[in-house]
Amino acid sequence: MKLRLAAPALLILLAGCSSAPEQDSTDLKVTSTEKPGVAEKTAADNEAIPDPGNFKPSAAFTLRWRRNIGNVGFSTDQSANPIVHPGQVRWRMKRDYGEMGNSILRPIMLDGSIYVANAKGKILRLKPDGGEQQWRVDSGITITGGLGGGHGLILAGGEKGEVLAYGEDGKLRWRTVVSSEVLGPPQIDGEVVVVRSGDGRIAGLNIADGKRRWLYEHSMPGLVVRSSAGVTIRGGTIFAGFAGGKLAAIDLASGNLKWEATLSEPRSN
């Protein structure tokens, strides 16, 4: 009973302590000149907010041009020259070069030219400013992985494991075959061409002639989803994700496994 009576008394005591002494009504008036810091902060914040009217024409996501290769249109912003009007289409060309099939074929920018391909085996070199075709070659394979490039080579992979390397002049430099269908774009780093195939293997090829330098094999489950995932190369290490939530780090020079981590555990109902 004593505790029940003490609680209201304590609340009254605290309320009395927190109340401020009465002030004259004139002291409570606040004008904009008495708190200049607030006004200055607001002005500074407004200056930090970008003005949509000052949007630079050369900013990212500005459509420079588009060209349809089969049923897929590629667009990019590669020119250093600014566009007078943001969003202006510089040029557009539509031609039927065949279907992309079930693959995701990516264009690449290499030494001032754009290279595109389709599933029927056509590889084209285009000018970046106008999209004019500089040359076209028929690889003779069904392209399922590509394009990759670097060091003057344009790389494409096929459904039967073919790997083709073309020069910037459109001439075939070398051809080789890996263990199964190539789904991701081949990558070049230094003197090594890295190709990932659909059976979970990664091959390191010699950039000069395409001969195999090493082969990395990773176990695969009995049922996997077809994927165009390739590899990422940084600092002499190849990073590749595998079914079952695995991430592997592979040495670029030797193909040896550096480490492997489990990012997620597979689940089934």
TIKOLPA-248469 format. One record per residue (C-alpha): residue number from 1; residue in one letter; x, y, z. Coordinates in nm, 4 decimals, m for minus. Example, Ala and Ser with C-alpha at 12.3 -4.5 7.8 and 13.67 -1.06 7.14 Angstrom:
<rec><seq>1</seq><type>A</type><east>1.2300</east><north>m0.4500</north><up>0.7800</up></rec>
<rec><seq>2</seq><type>S</type><east>1.3670</east><north>m0.1060</north><up>0.7140</up></rec>
END
This chain:
<rec><seq>1</seq><type>M</type><east>0.0000</east><north>0.0000</north><up>0.0000</up></rec>
<rec><seq>2</seq><type>K</type><east>0.2872</east><north>0.2366</north><up>0.0777</up></rec>
<rec><seq>3</seq><type>L</type><east>0.4361</east><north>0.1741</north><up>m0.2676</up></rec>
<rec><seq>4</seq><type>R</type><east>0.1083</east><north>0.2615</north><up>m0.4398</up></rec>
<rec><seq>5</seq><type>L</type><east>0.0908</east><north>0.5936</north><up>m0.2588</up></rec>
<rec><seq>6</seq><type>A</type><east>0.4551</east><north>0.6796</north><up>m0.3175</up></rec>
<rec><seq>7</seq><type>A</type><east>0.4438</east><north>0.6428</north><up>m0.6966</up></rec>
<rec><seq>8</seq><type>P</type><east>0.2006</east><north>0.9331</north><up>m0.7642</up></rec>
<rec><seq>9</seq><type>A</type><east>0.3952</east><north>1.1512</north><up>m0.5230</up></rec>
<rec><seq>10</seq><type>L</type><east>0.7201</east><north>1.0785</north><up>m0.7060</up></rec>
<rec><seq>11</seq><type>L</type><east>0.5654</east><north>1.1667</north><up>m1.0441</up></rec>
<rec><seq>12</seq><type>I</type><east>0.4380</east><north>1.4966</north><up>m0.9076</up></rec>
<rec><seq>13</seq><type>L</type><east>0.7812</east><north>1.5770</north><up>m0.7655</up></rec>
<rec><seq>14</seq><type>L</type><east>0.9558</east><north>1.5068</north><up>m1.0986</up></rec>
<rec><seq>15</seq><type>A</type><east>0.7057</east><north>1.7144</north><up>m1.2913</up></rec>
<rec><seq>16</seq><type>G</type><east>0.7690</east><north>2.0043</north><up>m1.0616</up></rec>
<rec><seq>17</seq><type>C</type><east>1.1453</east><north>1.9812</north><up>m1.1074</up></rec>
<rec><seq>18</seq><type>S</type><east>1.1250</east><north>1.9770</north><up>m1.4856</up></rec>
<rec><seq>19</seq><type>S</type><east>0.8994</east><north>2.2803</north><up>m1.5184</up></rec>
<rec><seq>20</seq><type>A</type><east>1.0784</east><north>2.5952</north><up>m1.6273</up></rec>
<rec><seq>21</seq><type>P</type><east>1.0285</east><north>2.9335</north><up>m1.4614</up></rec>
<rec><seq>22</seq><type>E</type><east>0.7811</east><north>3.1696</north><up>m1.6178</up></rec>
<rec><seq>23</seq><type>Q</type><east>0.9206</east><north>3.3969</north><up>m1.8855</up></rec>
<rec><seq>24</seq><type>D</type><east>0.7987</east><north>3.7143</north><up>m2.0359</up></rec>
<rec><seq>25</seq><type>S</type><east>0.6031</east><north>3.6626</north><up>m2.3586</up></rec>
<rec><seq>26</seq><type>T</type><east>0.8471</east><north>3.8855</north><up>m2.5441</up></rec>
<rec><seq>27</seq><type>D</type><east>1.1290</east><north>3.6388</north><up>m2.4768</up></rec>
<rec><seq>28</seq><type>L</type><east>0.9416</east><north>3.3641</north><up>m2.6580</up></rec>
<rec><seq>29</seq><type>K</type><east>0.9292</east><north>3.5481</north><up>m2.9878</up></rec>
<rec><seq>30</seq><type>V</type><east>1.1661</east><north>3.3964</north><up>m3.2474</up></rec>
<rec><seq>31</seq><type>T</type><east>1.2386</east><north>3.5746</north><up>m3.5728</up></rec>
<rec><seq>32</seq><type>S</type><east>1.4342</east><north>3.4538</north><up>m3.8739</up></rec>
<rec><seq>33</seq><type>T</type><east>1.7207</east><north>3.6879</north><up>m3.7819</up></rec>
<rec><seq>34</seq><type>E</type><east>1.7673</east><north>3.5288</north><up>m3.4347</up></rec>
<rec><seq>35</seq><type>K</type><east>1.8628</east><north>3.1872</north><up>m3.5853</up></rec>
<rec><seq>36</seq><type>P</type><east>2.0717</east><north>3.2631</north><up>m3.8933</up></rec>
<rec><seq>37</seq><type>G</type><east>2.2347</east><north>2.9210</north><up>m3.8711</up></rec>
<rec><seq>38</seq><type>V</type><east>1.9126</east><north>2.7464</north><up>m3.9687</up></rec>
<rec><seq>39</seq><type>A</type><east>1.8601</east><north>2.9663</north><up>m4.2735</up></rec>
<rec><seq>40</seq><type>E</type><east>2.2209</east><north>2.9264</north><up>m4.3841</up></rec>
<rec><seq>41</seq><type>K</type><east>2.2040</east><north>2.5463</north><up>m4.3532</up></rec>
<rec><seq>42</seq><type>T</type><east>1.8889</east><north>2.5354</north><up>m4.5630</up></rec>
<rec><seq>43</seq><type>A</type><east>2.0512</east><north>2.7398</north><up>m4.8372</up></rec>
<rec><seq>44</seq><type>A</type><east>2.3576</east><north>2.5163</north><up>m4.8353</up></rec>
<rec><seq>45</seq><type>D</type><east>2.1391</east><north>2.2093</north><up>m4.8624</up></rec>
<rec><seq>46</seq><type>N</type><east>1.9590</east><north>2.3578</north><up>m5.1587</up></rec>
<rec><seq>47</seq><type>E</type><east>2.2887</east><north>2.4239</north><up>m5.3333</up></rec>
<rec><seq>48</seq><type>A</type><east>2.3908</east><north>2.0588</north><up>m5.2830</up></rec>
<rec><seq>49</seq><type>I</type><east>2.0778</east><north>1.9297</north><up>m5.4566</up></rec>
<rec><seq>50</seq><type>P</type><east>2.1448</east><north>1.8900</north><up>m5.8312</up></rec>
<rec><seq>51</seq><type>D</type><east>1.9320</east><north>2.1060</north><up>m6.0545</up></rec>
<rec><seq>52</seq><type>P</type><east>1.7548</east><north>1.8917</north><up>m6.3172</up></rec>
<rec><seq>53</seq><type>G</type><east>1.7896</east><north>2.1822</north><up>m6.5577</up></rec>
<rec><seq>54</seq><type>N</type><east>2.1693</east><north>2.1543</north><up>m6.5400</up></rec>
<rec><seq>55</seq><type>F</type><east>2.1778</east><north>1.7867</north><up>m6.6357</up></rec>
<rec><seq>56</seq><type>K</type><east>2.4920</east><north>1.7241</north><up>m6.8418</up></rec>
<rec><seq>57</seq><type>P</type><east>2.4275</east><north>1.5695</north><up>m7.1823</up></rec>
<rec><seq>58</seq><type>S</type><east>2.7264</east><north>1.3377</north><up>m7.1470</up></rec>
<rec><seq>59</seq><type>A</type><east>2.5921</east><north>1.1802</north><up>m6.8285</up></rec>
<rec><seq>60</seq><type>A</type><east>2.5445</east><north>0.8067</north><up>m6.7966</up></rec>
<rec><seq>61</seq><type>F</type><east>2.2273</east><north>0.6367</north><up>m6.9206</up></rec>
<rec><seq>62</seq><type>T</type><east>2.2068</east><north>0.8709</north><up>m7.2192</up></rec>
<rec><seq>63</seq><type>L</type><east>2.1080</east><north>0.6686</north><up>m7.5219</up></rec>
<rec><seq>64</seq><type>R</type><east>2.3770</east><north>0.7191</north><up>m7.7839</up></rec>
<rec><seq>65</seq><type>W</type><east>2.2591</east><north>0.4693</north><up>m8.0409</up></rec>
<rec><seq>66</seq><type>R</type><east>2.0832</east><north>0.1385</north><up>m8.0827</up></rec>
<rec><seq>67</seq><type>R</type><east>2.1162</east><north>m0.1385</north><up>m8.3330</up></rec>
<rec><seq>68</seq><type>N</type><east>1.9094</east><north>m0.4550</north><up>m8.3479</up></rec>
<rec><seq>69</seq><type>I</type><east>2.1039</east><north>m0.7760</north><up>m8.4010</up></rec>
<rec><seq>70</seq><type>G</type><east>1.8376</east><north>m1.0400</north><up>m8.4443</up></rec>
<rec><seq>71</seq><type>N</type><east>1.5741</east><north>m1.0022</north><up>m8.1740</up></rec>
<rec><seq>72</seq><type>V</type><east>1.7997</east><north>m0.8200</north><up>m7.9277</up></rec>
<rec><seq>73</seq><type>G</type><east>1.8869</east><north>m0.4494</north><up>m7.9385</up></rec>
<rec><seq>74</seq><type>F</type><east>2.2191</east><north>m0.3255</north><up>m7.8016</up></rec>
<rec><seq>75</seq><type>S</type><east>2.2636</east><north>0.0297</north><up>m7.6797</up></rec>
<rec><seq>76</seq><type>T</type><east>2.5606</east><north>0.1991</north><up>m7.5196</up></rec>
<rec><seq>77</seq><type>D</type><east>2.7182</east><north>0.5360</north><up>m7.4400</up></rec>
<rec><seq>78</seq><type>Q</type><east>3.0808</east><north>0.5142</north><up>m7.5463</up></rec>
<rec><seq>79</seq><type>S</type><east>3.1488</east><north>0.8427</north><up>m7.7254</up></rec>
<rec><seq>80</seq><type>A</type><east>3.3428</east><north>1.1169</north><up>m7.5517</up></rec>
<rec><seq>81</seq><type>N</type><east>3.1522</east><north>1.3848</north><up>m7.7468</up></rec>
<rec><seq>82</seq><type>P</type><east>2.8554</east><north>1.5254</north><up>m7.5538</up></rec>
<rec><seq>83</seq><type>I</type><east>2.5051</east><north>1.5079</north><up>m7.6976</up></rec>
<rec><seq>84</seq><type>V</type><east>2.3322</east><north>1.8390</north><up>m7.7575</up></rec>
<rec><seq>85</seq><type>H</type><east>1.9986</east><north>1.7073</north><up>m7.6297</up></rec>
<rec><seq>86</seq><type>P</type><east>1.9933</east><north>1.4379</north><up>m7.3599</up></rec>
<rec><seq>87</seq><type>G</type><east>1.8142</east><north>1.1251</north><up>m7.4727</up></rec>
<rec><seq>88</seq><type>Q</type><east>1.8559</east><north>1.2083</north><up>m7.8404</up></rec>
<rec><seq>89</seq><type>V</type><east>1.8957</east><north>0.8977</north><up>m8.0566</up></rec>
<rec><seq>90</seq><type>R</type><east>2.2029</east><north>0.9517</north><up>m8.2716</up></rec>
<rec><seq>91</seq><type>W</type><east>2.1225</east><north>0.6719</north><up>m8.5127</up></rec>
<rec><seq>92</seq><type>R</type><east>1.9236</east><north>0.3527</north><up>m8.5341</up></rec>
<rec><seq>93</seq><type>M</type><east>1.9570</east><north>0.0621</north><up>m8.7730</up></rec>
<rec><seq>94</seq><type>K</type><east>1.7385</east><north>m0.2464</north><up>m8.7894</up></rec>
<rec><seq>95</seq><type>R</type><east>1.8523</east><north>m0.5512</north><up>m8.9781</up></rec>
<rec><seq>96</seq><type>D</type><east>1.7756</east><north>m0.9170</north><up>m8.9400</up></rec>
<rec><seq>97</seq><type>Y</type><east>2.0927</east><north>m1.1045</north><up>m8.8498</up></rec>
<rec><seq>98</seq><type>G</type><east>1.9163</east><north>m1.4033</north><up>m8.6974</up></rec>
<rec><seq>99</seq><type>E</type><east>1.8045</east><north>m1.4998</north><up>m8.3520</up></rec>
<rec><seq>100</seq><type>M</type><east>2.0014</east><north>m1.5007</north><up>m8.0294</up></rec>
<rec><seq>101</seq><type>G</type><east>1.8708</east><north>m1.8475</north><up>m7.9486</up></rec>
<rec><seq>102</seq><type>N</type><east>1.8745</east><north>m1.9456</north><up>m7.5806</up></rec>
<rec><seq>103</seq><type>S</type><east>2.1980</east><north>m1.7605</north><up>m7.5104</up></rec>
<rec><seq>104</seq><type>I</type><east>2.2863</east><north>m1.4161</north><up>m7.3816</up></rec>
<rec><seq>105</seq><type>L</type><east>2.5390</east><north>m1.2678</north><up>m7.6235</up></rec>
<rec><seq>106</seq><type>R</type><east>2.7040</east><north>m0.9473</north><up>m7.5095</up></rec>
<rec><seq>107</seq><type>P</type><east>2.8651</east><north>m0.6788</north><up>m7.7282</up></rec>
<rec><seq>108</seq><type>I</type><east>3.2155</east><north>m0.5600</north><up>m7.6418</up></rec>
<rec><seq>109</seq><type>M</type><east>3.4078</east><north>m0.2359</north><up>m7.6959</up></rec>
<rec><seq>110</seq><type>L</type><east>3.7653</east><north>m0.2943</north><up>m7.8061</up></rec>
<rec><seq>111</seq><type>D</type><east>4.0142</east><north>m0.0345</north><up>m7.9297</up></rec>
<rec><seq>112</seq><type>G</type><east>3.7537</east><north>0.2067</north><up>m8.0606</up></rec>
<rec><seq>113</seq><type>S</type><east>3.5214</east><north>m0.0462</north><up>m8.2244</up></rec>
<rec><seq>114</seq><type>I</type><east>3.2142</east><north>m0.2394</north><up>m8.1155</up></rec>
<rec><seq>115</seq><type>Y</type><east>3.1801</east><north>m0.6118</north><up>m8.1805</up></rec>
<rec><seq>116</seq><type>V</type><east>2.8499</east><north>m0.7993</north><up>m8.1742</up></rec>
<rec><seq>117</seq><type>A</type><east>2.7449</east><north>m1.1533</north><up>m8.2593</up></rec>
<rec><seq>118</seq><type>N</type><east>2.4380</east><north>m1.3722</north><up>m8.3023</up></rec>
<rec><seq>119</seq><type>A</type><east>2.3612</east><north>m1.7388</north><up>m8.2544</up></rec>
<rec><seq>120</seq><type>K</type><east>2.3971</east><north>m1.8151</north><up>m8.6249</up></rec>
<rec><seq>121</seq><type>G</type><east>2.7686</east><north>m1.7500</north><up>m8.6013</up></rec>
<rec><seq>122</seq><type>K</type><east>2.7880</east><north>m1.3978</north><up>m8.7435</up></rec>
<rec><seq>123</seq><type>I</type><east>3.0388</east><north>m1.1598</north><up>m8.5828</up></rec>
<rec><seq>124</seq><type>L</type><east>3.0307</east><north>m0.7922</north><up>m8.6812</up></rec>
<rec><seq>125</seq><type>R</type><east>3.2578</east><north>m0.4975</north><up>m8.6223</up></rec>
<rec><seq>126</seq><type>L</type><east>3.0782</east><north>m0.1596</north><up>m8.5976</up></rec>
<rec><seq>127</seq><type>K</type><east>3.1905</east><north>0.2001</north><up>m8.5708</up></rec>
<rec><seq>128</seq><type>P</type><east>3.0959</east><north>0.3461</north><up>m8.2313</up></rec>
<rec><seq>129</seq><type>D</type><east>2.9785</east><north>0.6875</north><up>m8.3526</up></rec>
<rec><seq>130</seq><type>G</type><east>2.7518</east><north>0.5862</north><up>m8.6382</up></rec>
<rec><seq>131</seq><type>G</type><east>2.7164</east><north>0.2124</north><up>m8.6168</up></rec>
<rec><seq>132</seq><type>E</type><east>2.8419</east><north>0.1514</north><up>m8.9693</up></rec>
<rec><seq>133</seq><type>Q</type><east>2.9523</east><north>m0.2036</north><up>m9.0318</up></rec>
<rec><seq>134</seq><type>Q</type><east>3.3270</east><north>m0.2357</north><up>m9.0873</up></rec>
<rec><seq>135</seq><type>W</type><east>3.3333</east><north>m0.6092</north><up>m9.1478</up></rec>
<rec><seq>136</seq><type>R</type><east>3.1349</east><north>m0.9263</north><up>m9.0876</up></rec>
<rec><seq>137</seq><type>V</type><east>3.2544</east><north>m1.2834</north><up>m9.0617</up></rec>
<rec><seq>138</seq><type>D</type><east>3.0701</east><north>m1.6135</north><up>m9.0499</up></rec>
<rec><seq>139</seq><type>S</type><east>3.2318</east><north>m1.8298</north><up>m8.7835</up></rec>
<rec><seq>140</seq><type>G</type><east>3.0521</east><north>m2.1446</north><up>m8.8983</up></rec>
<rec><seq>141</seq><type>I</type><east>2.9444</east><north>m2.2370</north><up>m8.5443</up></rec>
<rec><seq>142</seq><type>T</type><east>2.6407</east><north>m2.1767</north><up>m8.3245</up></rec>
<rec><seq>143</seq><type>I</type><east>2.7647</east><north>m1.9072</north><up>m8.0893</up></rec>
<rec><seq>144</seq><type>T</type><east>2.6465</east><north>m1.9576</north><up>m7.7307</up></rec>
<rec><seq>145</seq><type>G</type><east>2.9104</east><north>m1.7661</north><up>m7.5327</up></rec>
<rec><seq>146</seq><type>G</type><east>3.0500</east><north>m1.4252</north><up>m7.6065</up></rec>
<rec><seq>147</seq><type>L</type><east>3.1752</east><north>m1.1979</north><up>m7.6894</up></rec>
<rec><seq>148</seq><type>G</type><east>3.5021</east><north>m1.1596</north><up>m7.5044</up></rec>
<rec><seq>149</seq><type>G</type><east>3.8125</east><north>m0.9733</north><up>m7.6059</up></rec>
<rec><seq>150</seq><type>G</type><east>4.1403</east><north>m0.8052</north><up>m7.5319</up></rec>
<rec><seq>151</seq><type>H</type><east>4.4972</east><north>m0.7788</north><up>m7.6593</up></rec>
<rec><seq>152</seq><type>G</type><east>4.3681</east><north>m0.7458</north><up>m8.0156</up></rec>
<rec><seq>153</seq><type>L</type><east>4.1540</east><north>m1.0624</north><up>m8.0033</up></rec>
<rec><seq>154</seq><type>I</type><east>3.7772</east><north>m1.1126</north><up>m8.0248</up></rec>
<rec><seq>155</seq><type>L</type><east>3.6635</east><north>m1.4386</north><up>m7.8641</up></rec>
<rec><seq>156</seq><type>A</type><east>3.3492</east><north>m1.6452</north><up>m7.9147</up></rec>
<rec><seq>157</seq><type>G</type><east>3.2382</east><north>m1.9811</north><up>m7.7760</up></rec>
<rec><seq>158</seq><type>G</type><east>3.0132</east><north>m2.2424</north><up>m7.9355</up></rec>
<rec><seq>159</seq><type>E</type><east>2.7561</east><north>m2.5024</north><up>m7.8343</up></rec>
<rec><seq>160</seq><type>K</type><east>2.9977</east><north>m2.7880</north><up>m7.9085</up></rec>
<rec><seq>161</seq><type>G</type><east>3.2793</east><north>m2.6397</north><up>m7.7021</up></rec>
<rec><seq>162</seq><type>E</type><east>3.4421</east><north>m2.4456</north><up>m7.9841</up></rec>
<rec><seq>163</seq><type>V</type><east>3.6479</east><north>m2.1401</north><up>m7.8924</up></rec>
<rec><seq>164</seq><type>L</type><east>3.7390</east><north>m1.9021</north><up>m8.1753</up></rec>
<rec><seq>165</seq><type>A</type><east>3.9810</east><north>m1.6107</north><up>m8.1619</up></rec>
<rec><seq>166</seq><type>Y</type><east>3.9624</east><north>m1.3428</north><up>m8.4316</up></rec>
<rec><seq>167</seq><type>G</type><east>4.1907</east><north>m1.0484</north><up>m8.4872</up></rec>
<rec><seq>168</seq><type>E</type><east>4.0665</east><north>m0.6929</north><up>m8.5213</up></rec>
<rec><seq>169</seq><type>D</type><east>4.0937</east><north>m0.7394</north><up>m8.8984</up></rec>
<rec><seq>170</seq><type>G</type><east>3.8364</east><north>m1.0191</north><up>m8.8900</up></rec>
<rec><seq>171</seq><type>K</type><east>4.0846</east><north>m1.2973</north><up>m8.9622</up></rec>
<rec><seq>172</seq><type>L</type><east>4.0815</east><north>m1.6164</north><up>m8.7583</up></rec>
<rec><seq>173</seq><type>R</type><east>4.3872</east><north>m1.6408</north><up>m8.5337</up></rec>
<rec><seq>174</seq><type>W</type><east>4.3227</east><north>m1.9796</north><up>m8.3757</up></rec>
<rec><seq>175</seq><type>R</type><east>4.0521</east><north>m2.2325</north><up>m8.2956</up></rec>
<rec><seq>176</seq><type>T</type><east>4.0280</east><north>m2.4906</north><up>m8.0200</up></rec>
<rec><seq>177</seq><type>V</type><east>3.7711</east><north>m2.7052</north><up>m7.8405</up></rec>
<rec><seq>178</seq><type>V</type><east>3.6957</east><north>m2.7335</north><up>m7.4682</up></rec>
<rec><seq>179</seq><type>S</type><east>3.5039</east><north>m3.0053</north><up>m7.2835</up></rec>
<rec><seq>180</seq><type>S</type><east>3.1451</east><north>m2.8849</north><up>m7.3436</up></rec>
<rec><seq>181</seq><type>E</type><east>2.9202</east><north>m2.5960</north><up>m7.4457</up></rec>
<rec><seq>182</seq><type>V</type><east>3.0584</east><north>m2.2484</north><up>m7.3749</up></rec>
<rec><seq>183</seq><type>L</type><east>2.7865</east><north>m2.0371</north><up>m7.2140</up></rec>
<rec><seq>184</seq><type>G</type><east>2.9749</east><north>m1.7345</north><up>m7.0769</up></rec>
<rec><seq>185</seq><type>P</type><east>3.2024</east><north>m1.4943</north><up>m7.2634</up></rec>
<rec><seq>186</seq><type>P</type><east>3.5702</east><north>m1.6027</north><up>m7.2660</up></rec>
<rec><seq>187</seq><type>Q</type><east>3.7970</east><north>m1.3686</north><up>m7.0699</up></rec>
<rec><seq>188</seq><type>I</type><east>4.1545</east><north>m1.2546</north><up>m7.1321</up></rec>
<rec><seq>189</seq><type>D</type><east>4.4032</east><north>m1.1555</north><up>m6.8654</up></rec>
<rec><seq>190</seq><type>G</type><east>4.7716</east><north>m1.1322</north><up>m6.9455</up></rec>
<rec><seq>191</seq><type>E</type><east>4.8749</east><north>m1.4333</north><up>m7.1519</up></rec>
<rec><seq>192</seq><type>V</type><east>4.5807</east><north>m1.6506</north><up>m7.0492</up></rec>
<rec><seq>193</seq><type>V</type><east>4.2380</east><north>m1.6944</north><up>m7.2075</up></rec>
<rec><seq>194</seq><type>V</type><east>3.9896</east><north>m1.8262</north><up>m6.9502</up></rec>
<rec><seq>195</seq><type>V</type><east>3.6929</east><north>m2.0257</north><up>m7.0803</up></rec>
<rec><seq>196</seq><type>R</type><east>3.4142</east><north>m2.1691</north><up>m6.8664</up></rec>
<rec><seq>197</seq><type>S</type><east>3.2077</east><north>m2.4587</north><up>m7.0023</up></rec>
<rec><seq>198</seq><type>G</type><east>2.8671</east><north>m2.5897</north><up>m6.9071</up></rec>
<rec><seq>199</seq><type>D</type><east>3.0011</east><north>m2.8995</north><up>m6.7294</up></rec>
<rec><seq>200</seq><type>G</type><east>3.1593</east><north>m2.6905</north><up>m6.4523</up></rec>
<rec><seq>201</seq><type>R</type><east>3.5117</east><north>m2.6916</north><up>m6.5936</up></rec>
<rec><seq>202</seq><type>I</type><east>3.7306</east><north>m2.3859</north><up>m6.6458</up></rec>
<rec><seq>203</seq><type>A</type><east>4.0138</east><north>m2.3988</north><up>m6.8972</up></rec>
<rec><seq>204</seq><type>G</type><east>4.3171</east><north>m2.1732</north><up>m6.9187</up></rec>
<rec><seq>205</seq><type>L</type><east>4.4328</east><north>m2.1353</north><up>m7.2799</up></rec>
<rec><seq>206</seq><type>N</type><east>4.7454</east><north>m1.9848</north><up>m7.4282</up></rec>
<rec><seq>207</seq><type>I</type><east>4.6607</east><north>m1.6484</north><up>m7.5812</up></rec>
<rec><seq>208</seq><type>A</type><east>4.9002</east><north>m1.7037</north><up>m7.8723</up></rec>
<rec><seq>209</seq><type>D</type><east>4.7688</east><north>m2.0331</north><up>m8.0106</up></rec>
<rec><seq>210</seq><type>G</type><east>4.4771</east><north>m2.1485</north><up>m7.7919</up></rec>
<rec><seq>211</seq><type>K</type><east>4.6576</east><north>m2.4516</north><up>m7.6516</up></rec>
<rec><seq>212</seq><type>R</type><east>4.5456</east><north>m2.5581</north><up>m7.3058</up></rec>
<rec><seq>213</seq><type>R</type><east>4.7692</east><north>m2.4566</north><up>m7.0165</up></rec>
<rec><seq>214</seq><type>W</type><east>4.5603</east><north>m2.5940</north><up>m6.7313</up></rec>
<rec><seq>215</seq><type>L</type><east>4.2122</east><north>m2.7271</north><up>m6.6497</up></rec>
<rec><seq>216</seq><type>Y</type><east>4.0121</east><north>m2.6722</north><up>m6.3319</up></rec>
<rec><seq>217</seq><type>E</type><east>3.7308</east><north>m2.9181</north><up>m6.2578</up></rec>
<rec><seq>218</seq><type>H</type><east>3.4490</east><north>m2.8683</north><up>m6.0112</up></rec>
<rec><seq>219</seq><type>S</type><east>3.1879</east><north>m3.1250</north><up>m5.9146</up></rec>
<rec><seq>220</seq><type>M</type><east>2.8367</east><north>m3.0496</north><up>m6.0353</up></rec>
<rec><seq>221</seq><type>P</type><east>2.5016</east><north>m3.1726</north><up>m5.9030</up></rec>
<rec><seq>222</seq><type>G</type><east>2.2898</east><north>m3.3998</north><up>m6.1170</up></rec>
<rec><seq>223</seq><type>L</type><east>2.0398</east><north>m3.1261</north><up>m6.2013</up></rec>
<rec><seq>224</seq><type>V</type><east>2.1430</east><north>m2.7653</north><up>m6.2630</up></rec>
<rec><seq>225</seq><type>V</type><east>1.9853</east><north>m2.4656</north><up>m6.4313</up></rec>
<rec><seq>226</seq><type>R</type><east>2.1441</east><north>m2.3622</north><up>m6.7612</up></rec>
<rec><seq>227</seq><type>S</type><east>2.3299</east><north>m2.0395</north><up>m6.6947</up></rec>
<rec><seq>228</seq><type>S</type><east>2.5427</east><north>m1.7974</north><up>m6.8943</up></rec>
<rec><seq>229</seq><type>A</type><east>2.7529</east><north>m1.7068</north><up>m6.5905</up></rec>
<rec><seq>230</seq><type>G</type><east>3.1182</east><north>m1.6620</north><up>m6.6734</up></rec>
<rec><seq>231</seq><type>V</type><east>3.4104</east><north>m1.5696</north><up>m6.4527</up></rec>
<rec><seq>232</seq><type>T</type><east>3.5632</east><north>m1.2552</north><up>m6.3041</up></rec>
<rec><seq>233</seq><type>I</type><east>3.9393</east><north>m1.2025</north><up>m6.2993</up></rec>
<rec><seq>234</seq><type>R</type><east>4.1062</east><north>m0.9643</north><up>m6.0525</up></rec>
<rec><seq>235</seq><type>G</type><east>4.4675</east><north>m0.9451</north><up>m5.9424</up></rec>
<rec><seq>236</seq><type>G</type><east>4.5728</east><north>m1.2770</north><up>m6.0899</up></rec>
<rec><seq>237</seq><type>T</type><east>4.2778</east><north>m1.4630</north><up>m5.9358</up></rec>
<rec><seq>238</seq><type>I</type><east>3.9753</east><north>m1.6096</north><up>m6.1121</up></rec>
<rec><seq>239</seq><type>F</type><east>3.6465</east><north>m1.5936</north><up>m5.9225</up></rec>
<rec><seq>240</seq><type>A</type><east>3.3719</east><north>m1.8335</north><up>m6.0255</up></rec>
<rec><seq>241</seq><type>G</type><east>3.0393</east><north>m1.9246</north><up>m5.8701</up></rec>
<rec><seq>242</seq><type>F</type><east>2.9062</east><north>m2.2787</north><up>m5.8859</up></rec>
<rec><seq>243</seq><type>A</type><east>2.5825</east><north>m2.4606</north><up>m5.8133</up></rec>
<rec><seq>244</seq><type>G</type><east>2.5232</east><north>m2.5293</north><up>m5.4461</up></rec>
<rec><seq>245</seq><type>G</type><east>2.6173</east><north>m2.1764</north><up>m5.3376</up></rec>
<rec><seq>246</seq><type>K</type><east>2.9920</east><north>m2.2230</north><up>m5.3886</up></rec>
<rec><seq>247</seq><type>L</type><east>3.2408</east><north>m1.9485</north><up>m5.4711</up></rec>
<rec><seq>248</seq><type>A</type><east>3.5884</east><north>m2.0561</north><up>m5.5841</up></rec>
<rec><seq>249</seq><type>A</type><east>3.9077</east><north>m1.8517</north><up>m5.6156</up></rec>
<rec><seq>250</seq><type>I</type><east>4.1456</east><north>m2.0016</north><up>m5.8732</up></rec>
<rec><seq>251</seq><type>D</type><east>4.5021</east><north>m1.9025</north><up>m5.9504</up></rec>
<rec><seq>252</seq><type>L</type><east>4.5229</east><north>m1.7556</north><up>m6.3009</up></rec>
<rec><seq>253</seq><type>A</type><east>4.8741</east><north>m1.8791</north><up>m6.3755</up></rec>
<rec><seq>254</seq><type>S</type><east>4.8405</east><north>m2.2404</north><up>m6.2607</up></rec>
<rec><seq>255</seq><type>G</type><east>4.4678</east><north>m2.3141</north><up>m6.2377</up></rec>
<rec><seq>256</seq><type>N</type><east>4.5080</east><north>m2.4315</north><up>m5.8784</up></rec>
<rec><seq>257</seq><type>L</type><east>4.2335</east><north>m2.3663</north><up>m5.6265</up></rec>
<rec><seq>258</seq><type>K</type><east>4.3245</east><north>m2.0955</north><up>m5.3750</up></rec>
<rec><seq>259</seq><type>W</type><east>4.0136</east><north>m2.1220</north><up>m5.1634</up></rec>
<rec><seq>260</seq><type>E</type><east>3.6468</east><north>m2.2067</north><up>m5.1791</up></rec>
<rec><seq>261</seq><type>A</type><east>3.3607</east><north>m2.0659</north><up>m4.9728</up></rec>
<rec><seq>262</seq><type>T</type><east>2.9987</east><north>m2.1667</north><up>m4.9263</up></rec>
<rec><seq>263</seq><type>L</type><east>2.7776</east><north>m1.8610</north><up>m4.9624</up></rec>
<rec><seq>264</seq><type>S</type><east>2.4441</east><north>m2.0385</north><up>m4.9277</up></rec>
<rec><seq>265</seq><type>E</type><east>2.3125</east><north>m2.3845</north><up>m4.8589</up></rec>
<rec><seq>266</seq><type>P</type><east>2.0848</east><north>m2.5486</north><up>m5.1170</up></rec>
<rec><seq>267</seq><type>R</type><east>1.7344</east><north>m2.6266</north><up>m4.9980</up></rec>
<rec><seq>268</seq><type>S</type><east>1.4570</east><north>m2.8393</north><up>m5.1375</up></rec>
<rec><seq>269</seq><type>N</type><east>1.0967</east><north>m2.9005</north><up>m5.0412</up></rec>
END
